[in-house]
Amino acid sequence: MATASKTNVGDPEAPTRRVLPLENGDRLTRAEFERRYEAMPQVKKAELVEGVVYMGSPVRLRKHGLPHSDLMTWLGVYRASTPGILIGDNATVRLDLDNEPQPDAFLMIDPAKGGQARISEDDYVEGAPELVVEIASSSVSLDLNAKLHVYRRSNVREYVTWRVLDRAIDWRVLREGEYQPTTTDERGRYRSEVFPGLRLDPAAMLRGDLAAVLDALRDGLASPEHAAFVDRLRG
């Protein structure tokens, strides 16, 4: 996020103002959260969840860096073959006045193509992306508790969580206001309901076999439903 200016031309009180730093556990309004976050360019990840500030800890390679890289490669290949969709990598999302998370990744339909989220004049996503992906340490993490309820309430239509310590990937679909777990097909692959052709081999992803992950995705990209989706996005 851009560094905020601490002075305001024509405001005699501006030189005496001090922007307080963000702290884990702070209870803030969204406006104050953004003001403090913008004044701390050294902070790479901070989120507001139900009005409470959560700040990221140092990122380890095998527990987060590599899984994140593989997920972004998977989503990037899908985007390359699907004009009209957008990907966010740790981009801030304004969901409501108490919630401004920074998901590990999300996939959204371009607002100009009928997507449910929008992009603000100051270049933030406002509203819920269609699909969100979070890398969680385990089932007791923030991603599987408070954030899950926030995403459900905000109408994130598909929610994927990679529980690294549990060695599991869960794919949830929003149906009638509740997240329902989806099952894999006969080949052990998840299939997105919102993004036709987006397929994931969770076993391959968990063992770090990126080639097999992309093979499964290419099968989806070659499907008639993906071709129809692309035609629909093109208008």
ABEGO torsion letter per residue (X at the ends): XBBBBABBBGBAAAAABBBBBBBBGBBBBAAAAAAAAAABAABABBBBBGGBBBBBBBBBAAAAAAAAAAAAAAAAAAAAABBGBBBBBGBBBBABAABBBBBABBBBBBAAAGBABBBBAAGBBBEBBABBBBBBABAABAAABAAAAAAAAAGBABBBBBBAAAGBBBBBBBBGGBBBBBBBBAAGBBBBAABBGBBBBAAAAAAGBAAAAAAAAAAAAABAAAAAAAAAAAX
